[in-house]
């Protein structure tokens, strides 16, 4: 009789079939993005994370991370939101690295109570990078005069249309060091005694998942389905949690809301710039 009643319940409610919510965090990390590109930010991920941690009987939340990094602020905000939800809902967080969890992507992965990677995944890149271009020689050649007016002598620091100043570069480096220290503190807090004594650990280098285990950056090797079924039983079900759908079936949350009319052209150009930036992030890891 009890067996019959159990079979009448939805699978997610049966005691012999645990359901693990799964969140996929895929893409470059940036504060804003166009409707044409998938990106990660707190605003884009907060809803789906809240939903995943709201499964009342789930023993854990599984998070798939595939990101080459990006904004250090958004990376930390996403990391912090996952840890806050884990504490609030009393859930274990298992992070599974796909192709890459590097730089800000690795910071997000640190939110996991355990980090599991593929042997060929790329992990690490614990550092900070800034990139720009210098156009001051180019505008001279094409006969363009740069006119810039500021209030505050440092307002035009590192302007790409002016010659680079050594003091401006030093100021940027000091800022980078502050951000780097914040990153290192999170790594040490989350990985603790698991970290190997390696002088290259915080230099910005990156490694395969297999080497990541040896360095203490990763806890183990495997794939999500196999690991979860081994840990919670063969009947474990994985439930992918996705952002809600808006009009015309377009997903909201991981994508922005479209522009119209003249704004569409600007959105297309913005999307192209984003694509180039994201391509550079992935390309840094040979992907």
N, C-alpha and C positions, 0 to 999 in steps of 0.2 A: 504493500500500500504506500509506504513512504517513498519507495523507489519510483512508483508511478507519479506521485506528486512532484518529485524532484524533476522528472523528465518533462513535466508540464510547464516548468519554469523556463524563462529565457536562459540561454547558455551562460550569459554573464552573471546570472544570479545563482547558479548551481555551485555548491561548495566544492564539487569535484572538478570544476572547470574554471580556475582563476583567470580573470581577464586583466591583462597589463596594458594600460594606455600607452600609446607610442606617439611621440612628437618628433617631427623631422625639422631640424634647423639647418637649412641649406642656403648657401649664398654668401656674398660679401656683406660685411657689417658696416652700415652707414646710417646716419641720422634720418635721412630722407631719401626717397627714390621715386622714379617715374612709374607710371602704370605699366610700362613695358618690361621692367626688370624686377626679378625677385631679389629681395634684400632682407637683411636681418636688422632689427632695431627693437628697442623695448616696446615701442608703440605697435609694431607689426607682430610681435610675438606674445604680448601680455595676455591677450584673450585666450589663445590656444593653450598656453601654459596653465592658466587658471582652470580651464575646462579639464585638462588632463589630470591635475591634482585633485579634482573634485570627485573622482571615482571612489565611492565610499569604501568598497571592499578590496580594492586593488592593493596588493602588498608593496608595489613599487611602481615607479614611472620610468619608462625607457625613453631616452632621448638620443636620437641619431644626429650627430654633428658632422657637417661637411662644409667647412668654411676656411678660406685662406686668410681671414682676418679683416681688418678695416679700422673703424673708429674705436679707440680704446675706451671712450666713455660709454658708448652703447654696449660694448663687450662686457664691461663691468656691471652695467645696469641689468643686463640679461642674466649674467652670473648671479648677481645679488637677488634678483626676483626668484630664480629657481631655488636658491638656498632658503629664502624666506618662506616660500610655499612648502618646501620639504619639512621645515620645522613646524609650520602651522598645521599641516595635514598629517604629520608624522609618517612620511613616506620615504622609502629608500629610493635614491636616484641612481640609475645605471646609465652611463653614457657610452654609446657605441660610435667609434670613429669610422667614417667611411674613407673617402680618398684622402682627406686632409683635415686636421684640426691644428692649425698653426697660427701663431701670433694671437690675435683676438679670438680666433676659433678655438685655440687651446685654452684661453682664459675661460671661455664658456664651458668647455669640457671639464674644467676643474670643479664645476658645480656638482659633478657626479660623486657619489660615495665610492663608486668604482668606475674606472675608465677601461673599456675593452676596445681593442683596435684590431684591424686586419694586419697580418705580418707586413704587408706592403703599404699600409697607411703611412702618411707623413704627419709627424707630430713635433711640437716644440716651437722654434722660432720665438723664443722668449726675449723680445727686444722691442725697440720702437724705431720707426722709420718715417721720414718726411721726404717728399719729392716735389720738385718744381722745375721750371724752365727759366732761362734768361734770354730776354728778347732785346736788350738795349743795343746791341750791335746791329741786329736785323732792322730795327726801326730807323737807325741812321742811314743804312744802305738804301732803304726805300723812300727816304725823305719825309719821314713822319716825325713830328715834334711832340714829345710827351709833355703834357701839362697836368700837374698834380698839385692840389692845394689841401693843406691839412691844418688842423689845430691840435698841437701836440707833436713834439719833435720825433716821437717814435711811432706815429700813426701809420707811416708807410714802410715799416720794417719789412725787408725781404720782398719789396715790390719787384716783380719779374721784369719790369721795363726800365729798371735802374741798375747800375753796377752793384754787384754784391759787396757788402761791407763786412769786414772781419768781425766787428763787434756785434753785428746782427746775427751772424752765424753762431757766435759763442753764446748769445742769449738763447737762441733756438736749442742749442745743445744742452744748456742747463735745464730748459723746460723738458726736453726729452729724457734727461736723467731722472727728473722727478717722476715722470710717468713710468719709466722703467722700474724704479724702486717700488712703486705701487704694484706693478705686475709681479715682481720678484716676491714681495711680501705675500701676495695671494698664493703663489706657487708653494712657498715654504709653509704657509698656514695649512693648505689643503693636502700637500704630499708629505710634509713632515720628515720622519726618519726613513721614508721609502726612497728619498732622493739619494742618488749616488754622489760620491765626492769626485766630481768631474769639473775641471776648470772651464770647460766649454759650455756648461749647462745654461748659463744666462747670457751668452754672447750673441744670441740671435740665430745660432745654428739650428738645423732641424734634422730629424732622423726618421728612419722607418719605425713602424710599430714594434717590430721585433727588438730593435735596439732601444726603443722607448721603454720596454719592459726592463731591460738591463739598467737603464738610467733612473728608473723609478718614476718616470713620467706617465707610465701606463701600468695597469694592474695585471692585464692578461690579454691573450689573443683569442679571437673567435668572432662569430657573427651573432646578431641579435636573436634570431629565431632559435638557434641551437643552444645558446647560453641560457635563455629564459626557460626553455623547455627542460633543460637539464636541472635548472635550479628550482623551478616551480612545478614540474611534472609534465608528462607528455600531452596532457589535455589542456595545457595553458593556451589561452587565446590572446592574440595581439590585436588591439583595437587602435587603428590610426586615428588620431585626433587632428582635425583640419579646421582652418578658419571658416567662418560662416560664409554663405554665398549671398551676393547682392543681386541687383537686377541683371537679367540675361544670363544668370548662372555664373558670373565672374566672382571668383573668390575675393573676399575682403580680408584685410589684416596683413598678409604678406605682400600685397600689391596695393598701390595707391589708387585713388579714384580718378577717373579720366578727366582730361580737360576738354573743352569744346571750342569750336570756331577758331579764332586766331591763336588761342592758347594751345591748340593741338600742335601747331608747328613748333612752338617753343618746347613742348613736351617731347616731341620727336628728337629735337636737337639735344635736349637734356638727356634723353635716353641714350643717344649716341655717345655723349661724353661719359655717362655712367658705364656704358658697355666697355669703353676703352680703359677706364679706371679699373673695372672689375677684371678685365682680361689681363691687365698688368699684375694684379694681385694673384690670380691663379697661375700665371706664367712664371712667377717667382719660384714656384715649386714644381715646374715642369709639367703642369697640367693644362 
